Structure formats: C-alpha cells, structure tokens
Amino acid sequence: MAQLVKLYNYISRYESNPFHYPSQYIRLKKENWNKLQNRWLSEMNNSPRDVQNIEPEPKKSKWLLFNRNQQTTQQHTDLNNPPLPNTEGQLKQYFLNQLYPIQLKWATSTISHESFTKVNLRDKETLKYFLQRFPDIYFLMYHPVFNIKKAPIDGEIILISPFDIEIISFIHEHAEATILATNDRKWTVESETNQKSILSPVISLKRTDQIIKSILQTNNIEIPIKKSIISYNNHILYTTEPYQINIIGKQDYPKWFEQKRALTSSLKSIQLKAMEALLRHCQTDAVRRPEWSDEKRNTYNNDQEEP
C-alpha cells in the first residue's frame, strides 16, 4: 500500500518525523503481514478454526504496533473479527482492508493532536484506490492544501516515488462517456444521452506544478516532476496534447498502471527530502487531544512543535 503522508489539511504523523515514519511503516506492515499469513496457514492446516481465539497472544494484537495506545480496544476488536478468507488472494485484500483505517488514522492524528474529518474517508474510492494498489515505496499526498504567502491553495494528487514526483488529475466519469480535451479552460464529457462541460484539469495541474517547483527550488532539491491526467474507464480525445502533460485514457491506462506497480526500489534520500519540504508548506488544522490539555480546542498550527 502506498503511504498516505498528507490528506487534505489534516494533521499527519509524517509531519512530526518525515524521515522516521516511512521506513517504520514498511517494516511494521511487513511484520504484520507475515504474522497474519502465518496464522492463516496455521488455521488452514488445523480445521475447524476457532473464531473466538484467532489471536493466540492477545497482548500482541496484529495491529498493536500501529496502535500502541489502544491495546484494550484493539484486543476487543480482534475477538470479533470474522473468519479469515479461504484463499491467499482474498487474504491479501483482507489485510489491505484492515490496514486502510490505520492509514487514515496516521493521516488525521498524532499522539497529541487530531483533525476533525468532514467526509466519510472510508468510502472514498479514489483515495482507497491509490493506497491499496500501489507499492509502499510511493508517498501519496491526497489533495493537500498548501500554505503559500499565508493563503491556502488546494493541490492535486501528488505521488512521490524514489525517482520522481507525479502530479495527477484523476477523472472518473460513467464508463460509456468520452472526454474531449477541447481547450485549456473547459473540457467536454459526452455520452449517448448527455453532454456536459467540466473545468479543464490542466489549470489545477499547472498551479500545483508551480507550487511544487517553487518549494523544491527554495530547498535546493532536484527531482523530476511529471504531470498526468488519468482516467482508467474513459477515453480522452484531444487534437493536441497539452504542453508537458501526459494524457492517459482508458486505452493507455493499463501500461501506466503496470509500470507503477512494477517499480522496485528502496526509499531514496531525495524522495524523503522532497516529501519533507512539501509537508512544511502544507496547511494543517488540528486540535490538541483532550487527554493532553484542558483546553480542548487549543488549535495546532505548523509553527508549534510536538511536545
């Protein structure tokens, strides 16, 4: 799963220590997958399975490493888990589904602060798509809000790999619709029964690109930046491809997707530095947890240090 380092303007654990959490996430995910897989193999070889005792060591809940402060709650949750799937492919999806809310927790809270989420993130399919279908060497910034000259500016989806940064505008229309890239201001979505105009994604891509380039240049960080407009279920037609922007429609999507999935690498120093620099220029809205302060609405901002 890709690492969710920033989600909107919510507080992220990666902000507090951007050079520590990425490798910790990979290590803990691998450890927990090995534990779950070994338990699954054991249960498959020892039928029938006892659902009420699927965790032989309650004090070492499979998610305890991710939730050190919620041991009691997690143990209770483990006891109510459904039986494990029958196939390894189903087990992998089960694992991803179990890990997804943990990723959301890391992207909306720290030990001392938390953000109030305004949408149902668990049902956000585009977010889940990027997190569950890309390797964990990718850092995902999902529509971060940049703080530029004290003004909030919404950003596009940003995927940071060990070798480059890709800014992505993701378009998802009805499967039968065709997207026409008519000009830089308005695009057209056509189907057999309907036609509508949408704001050209080129605008937000260029805006996000300018922000990222400015931040990286200020911090003397050199890493390639790509811009892509992607739709996996719609054809995108155009007469002239926008300058320095890749348009990836339904026909080209499988190749792009497989290239992303096939990338193998360790985390790179330049990747971590780029992520850290971008996070420092993001807006964060959060409050101190009640257990950390009597002032329940003590607002957090990027100038305050974590205790």
Secondary structure, 3 states (H helix, E strand, C coil): CCEEEEECCCCCHHHHCCCCHHHHHHHHHHHHHHHHHHHHHHHHHCCCCCHHHCCCCHHHCCCCCCCCCCHHHHHHHHHCCCCCCCCHHHHHHHHHHHHHHHHHHHCCECCCEECCCCCCHHHCHHHHHHHHHCCCCCEEEECCEEEECCEEEECCEEEECCCCEEEEEECCCCCCCEEEECCCCEEEEECCCCEEEEECHHHHHHHHHHHHHHHHHHCCCCCCEEEEEECCCCEEEECCCCCCCEEECCCCHHHHHHHHHHCCCCCCHHHHHHHHHHHHCECCCEEECHHHCCCCCCEECCCCCCC
